[in-house]
Amino acid sequence: MTRAEMLEFFAKKNSENKFGAKLDFTQRCEILALRHAGVTREVLADMYKVDRRTITHIYNPMSPHYKNVREQELRMGRDSFRDTYASDDLLQTAKSHMFVIENKEENNKLANAKKGLHIVRGKMCKYDHRVVIDWQESGVQEPGWYYRDLDSDFPDMWFSPDENSMRNSQACYSAMLGEITDRIE
């Protein structure tokens, strides 16, 4: 069996096993070196297709996991370790992943921490406003997070102040607070 066939076999085997190892020792060392070079864990998780928690375990000196990677860094010295495992090509790849993540324009339906009914009252207002935050796909310009003020003149109308407020429910909630409190004061 050739090396390529063996790698393909193990990749397929690992993809079938949800809890199987997804990174080899070299990749773990690359992650630690890139982390020390300033690459965020979100970018690293996206690059290596693993959970952010895995990235944290690799670089956290208190973590009981991946001690052999941190020991390798101690043996080699931080500068030598970074030079060995964080090549210029790898840093460029990390920068391109960082650019994609930072410029991601998608609205996230799963970011629903503020979904539901909220009670809002401005400083100068005498009564509460009931506001619903929900994901909308039909009847709106673009799928995303919108709010509806049930105590306004238009209780059936969904609002979204700007494109950024549609990305997640927290952004929608923050934009709604600014807009509603300005309108009712």
N, C-alpha and C positions, 0 to 999 in steps of 0.2 A: 504494500500500500504506500503510495507516495505521500509526501508531506502535505500537499494540497488536499488530497483525498482525506487524509487523517483530520486536517483542520475542518474540512466540510462536515465530516462525520460527527466530530465533537460539537461543532456549532449547531448542527441539527439536533443532536442529543440534548444539548443545553436548552435549546428553544422549546423542546418538549417538556423539560423539567423546569417549572416556574421558579423553584428555589435552588437550582443548580448554579454553579459559579459562572458568572458572565464575563469576568475579567481575569486575564492571566497576570502573572507577577509583573511583567514588563508594563502592562497597561496600568496597573496599580501604581507603579513607580512614576509613570508618566503623569498620572493624575496628581500625585503629591508634588512633583516638580512644577507642574503648571499652576497648581494652587499657590505655591511659594512665589511664582512669577506674577501673581496677581489676578489669575483667571478665577471668576466667581464659580461657586458650586453649581449654579443654575446652568451656566455654559458647559461646565464639565459633565453634568448629568445629561445634557442634551447631546453632547459629543459622543459619549460612551454608551448612551441609551440605558442608563441605570438610574436608580432613585437617588435623590439628593442626600438622603440619609447615608447611603453607601459612601458618597463622596466625603461626608462629614466624618464617618468612621475611619476613613483612610488618613485624613490629615489631623484628626483630633488626638493629641498625645495621651489623653486619658482613656481613650477607647480601648477595650480589650481586643478589638478586632484589628486585623492587618498590622500587627506589631512588627512582622518581618519586613514590611516596607519601610517603616520608620527606622528600624534597626539598620537597614541597608543605607539609608540616608546618613545615619550617625557614623557608620563605618567609612563611607566615602567622603563625608564632609558636604555641607549644603551646596557650595558652589560647584564642586565636581559632580555631585548628584544631579543638579539642575542642568549642567552642561551635557551630561550623558543622556538624560531622559527627556529633556525639553528642547528638542531640536528647533531650528528656525522654521522648518516646514510645519511642525506641530503647533508652534506659536501662531503662525499665519492661519492655520485651520481654526484655532481657538478664536482668533480675531474675527474670522468670517462667521463663526457660530454666534459670537457676541453681537455682531451687526444684525444678523437675522433675528435674534431674540429681542434686541432693543427696538427693532422696527416692525415687530409683529403687529399686524393690524387686526387680528382676529378678535371677535367678541367671544367671551368664554361663557357658555351656558352653564358650565359646572361650578363657576365661581358665584355661589348663591348664598353666601353668609347673611346678607341683608334682605333676602327674599321674604315677602310677606307684608303684613299690615304694621304700620308705624304711626304713632301719635306725635304730631309736631305742633309746637306753639311758639310763636314769635314773642319777643320781649314785650311788645306793646299790644299784643293781641289778647282779647278777652276769652277766646274759646280755642279748643284744640282742632287740628285738622287731621283727619284720618287719611293716610297716604299708603297706597299699595305699590310695592315694587315687585315686578315680575318680568320674566323673559317673554318677549313678544316676537312672533314671526309673521303673522298675517295681519293685514290692516295697517302696517307701518312701513316706512321707507326702507329700512334695513333691519334684519334680525338683530336683536340685542336687548339690553336691560332698559326698561322704561318705568316711569312712575305715573300713577293716576291719583289726583287729589279728589277724594270722594266728597269733600265739603266745599268744593269750588263751584264756579258757575258752569263748568264743563266736567261733571263727574265721570263721564264715559270716555273721555279723551285721554290717550296715553301721551306723555311728554318725555322728551330727552333733550337736555340743554345743548349737548354737543356730542361729537363722535366718541370722545374719550369717556364720557359718562355711560356709554352703552357697553363698554368692555366687560365690566363685572358689576355685581350688585352693590358692592361697597362704593365704587365710583359713582354709580347712579344715586345712591343714598346721599353721598356728600354733595353732589351737584343739586339734588332735590332740596337739601337743607338750605343751601345758599339761595336758590331760586324762590322757594316758598317763603322763607323768612323775609326776604326782600319784598315780596309781593304783599304779604299780610301786615307789614309794619307801616 
